[in-house]
């Protein structure tokens, strides 16, 4: 409705009162997608995830991922941290060789349910 708007128009409720922007209710009930409402929804969702994790006795993985280590295929194929050092190239060659070996035998690396 109001995507990427810095100064969105006011939201009028059915009973005539104005719904303030930057609230969880404006996002969920009234469908406002302005920057402030999306930010509040994101904050509320993160708060919920943290509370559920704490209730279940587990920790959340961090959202920000670090740079993949050298000598791994993930570092070789990374779009942002692409590396072509000898260790990373060898890791990619090893993966490709295993993949070829499996394909020649009619097997795949994908799970059956995919």
N, C-alpha and C positions, 0 to 999 in steps of 0.2 A: 504494500500500500504506500508507504512513505520511505522506500528504500533509499539509503545514502543521503537523506535530507538533513541538513544542519539545523534548519528551522522549520519543522513540519507544521502543518495546519493543526488547529485544536481538534480534539476528539470529543464529540458531544454524545453523551449517553442518552438512552431512551427517555429517562426522566428529566433531561435537560441540563444536568450538571456536566461540567467539563472534566474529562479524565486527564490527569497530568501525564506528561511524557516521562520516560525514564523509570517506569514502574513495570513490575511483573504482570500486573493486570492489563495494562495497555497492550503489552505484547501478546499475551495469551487470549484474553477475552475479546479485545477490540482489533486484534490483527495488525497493530502498528509495527512497522519494521524500520523505524528511524534508528539512527545510531545509538541514541540514549536507551531506547527500549530494548534493542538487541544486546547492548552491553549489560543491562540489568538481568535479562534472561540468561545470559552466559554466566554471570556471577551466581545467580540463583541455582543454575544447573550444577555448577562446580561445587557449591556449598552442599547440595543434595548428594552428589557423588562422594564427597568427603565424609559426610555424616553416615551414609550407608556402609562405606568401607570401615569406618570406625566401629559401627554396630556389629559388623561381621568379623571384626578382628583382623583385618588385612590392611595393607598399605597400598596406596595408589602409585602407579608408575608415573614418573615425571612426563609431562607432555612434550617438553623440549628434548629432542634427541641429540646426542653428541655426534662427533665425527666418528665414523666406523674405523676400527683399528686397521693398521697396515697388515698386509698378508691375508686379507679376506676378500671374498668375491663382492661383498657388499660395498667395500671401499672402491673396488674396480668399477662397479656399475653405478655408483652414486652419481646423481646428476649434479649435485652441488660440490661434492668433495672428490671428484673423479681423480683416480691416481693410477699411473701407469708404471710404477716402480716394479722392479723384478719380483718382489714378494707378491704383490697384488696380481701381476700377470700370471705367475705360477698358480696362484689360487684359482684364478678364472680358468686356466688351462685344465687343471685337475677337475673342476666342476664340469666343464664341457666334455672331457673324456669319460667321466662317469655317466653323464647324460647320454652320450653316444652309445656306450656299452649297454645301458638299459633299453634304449630305443631299438637296438638291433635284436634284442630278445623279446620285443613286444611289450615291454614294461614302461611305466611312466612315473615321473616324480610327483604328479598330482594325486590328491586323495580321490578315492572312489566316488565320494559324494559331490564332487565339483562338476 
